Amino acid sequence: MTEPVRRSRSTEAFYGRRKGKPLKGAQAVVHERRLPELKLDLSRPAPADLAALWPDPVASVRLEIGFGGGEHLLHRARMAPDTGFIGVEPFVNSMAKMISGLDADGLTNIRVHDDDATQLLDWLPEAAVDHIDLLYPDPWPKKKHWKRRFVTPVNLDRFARVLKPGGRFCFASDIDTYVNWTLAHIAAHPAFEWTAERADDWRNPWDGWPGTRYEAKAIREGRTPAYLAFVRSS
């Protein structure tokens, strides 16, 4: 009998729940209709030129891992119609909410993956992505669970492989231990450099930042978010 593969950061990165309340009404209809159209088929090889994934020409490719309700992803897609976006979100209810917004806005520059982000990262070609966003990821605050955090050496290796030289990785969190954890891992990785030159560079959101509900909740509860930007060295 074959031993089951143990879950780890090299085999699987999603540990959360995948479903909440059953989808109802128009949201359920839109989700069922649009998800098959938008979902990437990882059973086939990725195109050498990722621009082929979108019906209209795109000048760059941006990936968001764990987009939640899709506020940031939808905002960026509206603001940059010449960018091809890939959104990753395993939680069904969040995916349905984002797809409803996409459908209402008539956006054509978003594709999605509704499972583990590491599957997508391993599928993508080398040096094919211009930008990766990891915004308010699950902090796994208990020390015994820190190994479940998405920022790890093996996942930074994945980021380094798919990012173009000069590409950016942006990380936001309101949890000090996760911010420090990320900075320590970046400092130990040869492929990334932190872009901050002064405190305001990590205290203030990036240009075009729309805010998210997670950010608003953190601020209400007295936590200060940090906005970290890293560049993929050449």
TIGULO-505156 format. One line per 2 residues: number of its first residue (from 1); for each residue y, x, z of C-alpha. Coordinates in nm, 2 decimals, padded with zeros to 4 digits. Layout:
BEGIN
NUM> Y/X/Z ~ ...;
//
This chain:
BEGIN
1> 00.00/00.00/00.00 ~ 00.34/00.14/-00.10;
3> 00.58/00.20/00.19 ~ 00.90/00.00/00.17;
5> 01.21/00.19/00.08 ~ 01.42/00.24/00.40;
7> 01.78/00.12/00.36 ~ 02.03/00.41/00.37;
9> 02.36/00.52/00.22 ~ 02.17/00.67/-00.07;
11> 01.96/00.36/-00.15 ~ 02.18/00.07/-00.04;
13> 02.53/00.04/00.11 ~ 02.56/-00.34/00.19;
15> 02.46/-00.45/00.54 ~ 02.66/-00.77/00.58;
17> 02.57/-01.13/00.52 ~ 02.57/-01.26/00.16;
19> 02.63/-01.63/00.21 ~ 02.85/-01.86/00.42;
21> 02.89/-02.23/00.39 ~ 02.74/-02.39/00.08;
23> 02.98/-02.40/-00.22 ~ 03.11/-02.74/-00.30;
25> 03.31/-02.92/-00.57 ~ 03.51/-02.75/-00.84;
27> 03.46/-02.41/-00.68 ~ 03.08/-02.44/-00.71;
29> 03.11/-02.56/-01.07 ~ 03.34/-02.27/-01.17;
31> 03.13/-02.01/-00.99 ~ 02.81/-02.13/-01.16;
33> 02.97/-02.14/-01.50 ~ 03.17/-01.82/-01.49;
35> 02.97/-01.57/-01.29 ~ 02.71/-01.52/-01.57;
37> 02.99/-01.45/-01.81 ~ 03.17/-01.20/-01.58;
39> 02.87/-01.03/-01.42 ~ 02.78/-00.68/-01.55;
41> 02.43/-00.64/-01.67 ~ 02.30/-00.32/-01.49;
43> 01.96/-00.36/-01.65 ~ 02.11/-00.21/-01.97;
45> 02.28/00.13/-02.00 ~ 02.65/00.14/-01.94;
47> 02.86/00.18/-02.25 ~ 02.98/00.53/-02.31;
49> 03.33/00.38/-02.34 ~ 03.38/00.13/-02.06;
51> 03.66/-00.04/-02.26 ~ 03.38/-00.22/-02.44;
53> 03.32/-00.43/-02.13 ~ 03.64/-00.63/-02.19;
55> 03.73/-00.86/-02.48 ~ 04.08/-00.72/-02.52;
57> 04.18/-00.35/-02.54 ~ 04.23/-00.17/-02.21;
59> 04.40/00.16/-02.14 ~ 04.25/00.24/-01.80;
61> 03.97/00.12/-01.57 ~ 04.01/00.03/-01.20;
63> 03.73/-00.05/-00.96 ~ 03.77/-00.24/-00.63;
65> 03.48/-00.23/-00.38 ~ 03.46/-00.53/-00.15;
67> 03.74/-00.74/-00.28 ~ 03.70/-01.02/-00.02;
69> 03.89/-01.33/-00.13 ~ 04.03/-01.14/-00.43;
71> 04.40/-01.15/-00.34 ~ 04.45/-00.78/-00.43;
73> 04.22/-00.78/-00.73 ~ 04.38/-01.08/-00.89;
75> 04.73/-00.96/-00.82 ~ 04.66/-00.62/-00.98;
77> 04.49/-00.79/-01.28 ~ 04.79/-01.01/-01.34;
79> 05.03/-00.72/-01.32 ~ 04.83/-00.49/-01.55;
81> 04.68/-00.68/-01.83 ~ 04.60/-00.36/-02.02;
83> 04.38/-00.24/-01.73 ~ 04.01/-00.33/-01.71;
85> 03.91/-00.42/-01.36 ~ 03.57/-00.42/-01.20;
87> 03.54/-00.60/-00.87 ~ 03.24/-00.56/-00.64;
89> 03.17/-00.83/-00.37 ~ 02.82/-00.93/-00.25;
91> 02.95/-01.22/-00.03 ~ 02.90/-01.54/-00.24;
93> 03.18/-01.74/-00.10 ~ 03.43/-01.46/-00.16;
95> 03.31/-01.41/-00.51 ~ 03.35/-01.79/-00.57;
97> 03.70/-01.79/-00.44 ~ 03.81/-01.50/-00.66;
99> 03.64/-01.65/-00.97 ~ 03.82/-01.97/-00.91;
101> 04.15/-01.78/-00.91 ~ 04.06/-01.59/-01.22;
103> 03.97/-01.90/-01.40 ~ 04.29/-02.08/-01.30;
105> 04.50/-01.79/-01.42 ~ 04.30/-01.74/-01.74;
107> 04.25/-01.37/-01.67 ~ 04.02/-01.18/-01.91;
109> 04.04/-00.83/-01.77 ~ 03.81/-00.86/-01.47;
111> 03.43/-00.80/-01.46 ~ 03.22/-00.83/-01.15;
113> 02.92/-00.70/-00.97 ~ 02.78/-00.93/-00.69;
115> 02.55/-00.68/-00.52 ~ 02.55/-00.34/-00.36;
117> 02.83/-00.11/-00.48 ~ 02.61/00.19/-00.49;
119> 02.41/00.03/-00.77 ~ 02.72/00.00/-00.98;
121> 02.84/00.35/-00.90 ~ 02.51/00.49/-01.01;
123> 02.52/00.29/-01.33 ~ 02.87/00.39/-01.44;
125> 02.91/00.69/-01.67 ~ 03.06/01.02/-01.55;
127> 03.44/01.05/-01.55 ~ 03.49/00.69/-01.67;
129> 03.71/00.54/-01.40 ~ 04.08/00.60/-01.34;
131> 04.11/00.44/-00.99 ~ 03.89/00.32/-00.70;
133> 04.01/00.09/-00.42 ~ 03.83/00.05/-00.09;
135> 04.06/-00.18/00.11 ~ 03.99/-00.28/00.47;
137> 03.61/-00.22/00.45 ~ 03.39/-00.32/00.74;
139> 03.47/-00.06/01.00 ~ 03.14/-00.08/01.19;
141> 03.33/-00.01/01.51 ~ 03.03/00.07/01.73;
143> 02.95/00.44/01.72 ~ 02.58/00.37/01.67;
145> 02.68/00.19/01.34 ~ 02.91/00.45/01.20;
147> 02.64/00.57/00.97 ~ 02.68/00.23/00.79;
149> 03.04/00.30/00.69 ~ 03.09/00.32/00.32;
151> 03.28/00.65/00.33 ~ 03.00/00.91/00.35;
153> 02.94/01.24/00.17 ~ 02.69/01.08/-00.07;
155> 02.93/00.80/-00.16 ~ 03.22/01.04/-00.21;
157> 02.98/01.23/-00.44 ~ 02.94/00.91/-00.63;
159> 03.32/00.86/-00.65 ~ 03.37/01.21/-00.77;
161> 03.11/01.17/-01.04 ~ 03.26/00.85/-01.19;
163> 03.63/00.93/-01.14 ~ 03.82/01.11/-01.41;
165> 03.99/01.43/-01.31 ~ 04.32/01.33/-01.16;
167> 04.19/00.98/-01.08 ~ 04.27/00.82/-00.75;
169> 04.08/00.68/-00.46 ~ 04.28/00.46/-00.23;
171> 04.16/00.36/00.11 ~ 04.33/00.12/00.36;
173> 04.22/00.04/00.72 ~ 04.37/-00.07/01.05;
175> 04.09/00.10/01.25 ~ 04.20/00.44/01.37;
177> 03.85/00.57/01.40 ~ 03.77/00.48/01.04;
179> 04.10/00.63/00.92 ~ 04.02/00.96/01.10;
181> 03.66/00.94/00.98 ~ 03.77/00.91/00.62;
183> 04.02/01.19/00.65 ~ 03.76/01.42/00.80;
185> 03.51/01.34/00.52 ~ 03.77/01.39/00.25;
187> 03.87/01.73/00.41 ~ 03.51/01.84/00.39;
189> 03.46/01.73/00.02 ~ 03.56/01.98/-00.25;
191> 03.64/01.71/-00.51 ~ 03.93/01.53/-00.33;
193> 04.28/01.61/-00.20 ~ 04.49/01.39/00.02;
195> 04.82/01.32/-00.15 ~ 05.04/01.26/00.16;
197> 05.33/01.49/00.22 ~ 05.51/01.30/00.49;
199> 05.42/01.02/00.74 ~ 05.57/00.74/00.53;
201> 05.32/00.83/00.26 ~ 05.04/00.68/00.47;
203> 05.24/00.43/00.68 ~ 05.37/00.24/00.38;
205> 05.16/00.04/00.13 ~ 05.14/00.16/-00.23;
207> 05.37/00.03/-00.51 ~ 05.29/-00.32/-00.61;
209> 05.09/-00.39/-00.29 ~ 05.06/-00.77/-00.25;
211> 04.92/-00.77/00.11 ~ 04.59/-00.92/00.21;
213> 04.47/-01.17/00.47 ~ 04.29/-00.89/00.65;
215> 04.61/-00.68/00.67 ~ 04.81/-00.98/00.80;
217> 04.54/-01.04/01.07 ~ 04.55/-00.68/01.18;
219> 04.93/-00.68/01.21 ~ 04.92/-01.01/01.41;
221> 04.68/-00.85/01.65 ~ 04.89/-00.54/01.69;
223> 04.70/-00.29/01.48 ~ 04.89/-00.06/01.24;
225> 04.73/-00.02/00.89 ~ 04.71/00.32/00.72;
227> 04.72/00.36/00.34 ~ 04.55/00.68/00.23;
229> 04.55/00.80/-00.13 ~ 04.34/01.08/-00.26;
231> 04.32/01.25/-00.60 ~ 04.01/01.37/-00.78;
233> 04.07/01.74/-00.84 ~ 04.01/01.88/-01.19;
//
